[in-house]
Amino acid sequence: TPEDAGSADCYQPPRPMLIVGQILLCVWIPLTVAFFAMLKPVRALVLAYVLGWLILPMPVIPIEGFWALDQVLVTNIGAALGIALFCPGRLRGYRLTFVDVALGVFIFGVFLTSLTNDLGFKDGVSSATHKLFYYGIPFIFGRAILRTRDDLRDAARIVVAASTVYAL
């Protein structure tokens, strides 16, 4: 009936673009690992995140009892695997600094906000984990991989080139 057309219970056949987006999300993890196999770690990491944000779809693939696969999660998983397989020394050499403490306070603050607003422990953990994946993991990977001015210059060139191509 027309009243049910917009309800969540009504079956809606998948559209071709949705299927392509879901396939792209599933392929992104091995593609990111391939970046690390073929390129310098700096280029692989920056390409993985920049291209992930530019071309991966916003829709997610829900997984029962787990987080939904979205552009951030698949990029983080791919980057983690790529770093672990092809440049594990970079992550082992990572040392905490004052900046990392600020990131920790930011993430813990989200948890405290949930508790303060009576949203509960579970919501606090969920919100803090969400912030960790969206901000913390890319930040830590970036700090571990981008160490020198040349690394930062290379990263900036990739971001500008990818943004220019995307804008065209």
N, C-alpha and C positions, 0 to 999 in steps of 0.2 A: 504494500500500500504506500501511497505517497508520504504518509506520516512517518513510516518506518524507514524511509530512504536514507535518512541521515543518522540513524541510530547505530550504536556500536555493535549491536547484536545482529544487524543485517549484513549478510555476506556481500562483500564487494569484490568482484574479480580483480586480480592484480593487473595493474597497468604496465605496459612494456617498460616505461622509464623507471618504475619502481623495481622491476626485476633487474634491470641493468644496474641500478644503484646498489641493490643487495649483492649482486655478483661482484661489483667493484669493491664493496666493503670486505667481502670474503677474500678477494685476490690481493688486497692491499698489504696484508701481513707478509706473504711470501715476496711480494714486490719490494717492500721496504728492506727485507733481509737481503734481497738481490742487490739493492743499492749499496749496502755495506760490503757485499762481496766484490763489487766492481769498482767502487769509488773510494776516495779518501774518506775517513770517518766524518770529517767536518761537512763535506759536500753531501754525503749520504744522509746525515742527520737533518741538515737544513732542507734538503730536497724532500725528504720524507714528510716533515712537518708542513712545509710551505705548500707542496703539491697536495698533501692530505687535506689541508684547509681549503685549498682552491677548487679541487675537483671532486672530492668525496661528497656524497649527498648528506643532507641533514637527517632524512628519515633513518630510523634505526631498525635493527633486527632484534626483536625481543627474544630473550632466552629465559625460560621458566627457571626461577630460583637463582638467577645470576643477573649481572648488569646487562643491559641491552647493548648490543654491538653498535657503536656509533663511530664517527670519524675520529674522535679523540682516542677512544679505547683501542681501535685497530692500529692506529699510528703508534701509540705507546707500546703495544705488544710487539709490533714489528721492529720498532727501534730497540726495545729491550733485547729481543732475540738477536738482532744485528750486532749490537754492542757486545753481548755475551759471546757470540760466536767469532766475531772478527776483530774486536779490539777490547778485550776484557781488562787489559791493563789500565785503560783510561778510567774505567769506573772504580777500579781498585785504588787508583791514585787520588780519588776524590777526598777532599778534606773539608770538614764543616768550617764555616766562617760566620761572622756576625750577620751577613745577609741571609744565610740559611736559618738563623734563629728568627729573623723577621718573617720568613716564609712559614716557619713552624708556628709562630704566634698567630699569623693570619689563619692558618688551617685550624688551630686549636680554638681560635676565637669563634669560628663558625660553629664548632661543637658547643662551646659555652653559650652562644646565642640561642641555640635550640633548647638547651636546658633552662635558660633564663626565661624563655617564652613558653615554658611548660609544654614543649613539643615532644619531650621524652628523650631517653638515652638512645634509642634506636634511630630516631630522626637525626640526632646529633652525630652519631657515627656515620650514618648515610651521607649527611651533608658534608662532613669533614672528608670522607673518602672521595666524594665527588670533586671537591676542591683540590684534593691531593692529585687526582688523575688529570684534572683540567689544567692545573697550574704547577703543582709540585713536581710531578714526574718530568714534564718537558723542561722545567727550570733546572732540575738536577742533571738531566742528560746534557742540556746545553752547557752548564758549568763544567761538566766532566769532559766534554768533547771540545768546546771552544775555549782554548787556553791562551792563545797568543793574539797579538794584533793582526797578524796575517790571517788567522782563523776567522776573526771577526770581520775583516775586510772581505774575505772569501764569502762568508755568510751574507754580508750586506749585498754583494754583487748578485748572489743567487736570488735573494728576496726581491731586489729591484728588477732583475731580468724576468723572473716568473710573474711578478705583478704587472710589468709592462705587457708581456705576452697575453696575460689573462685579460687585461683591459682592452686589448685590440679585439 
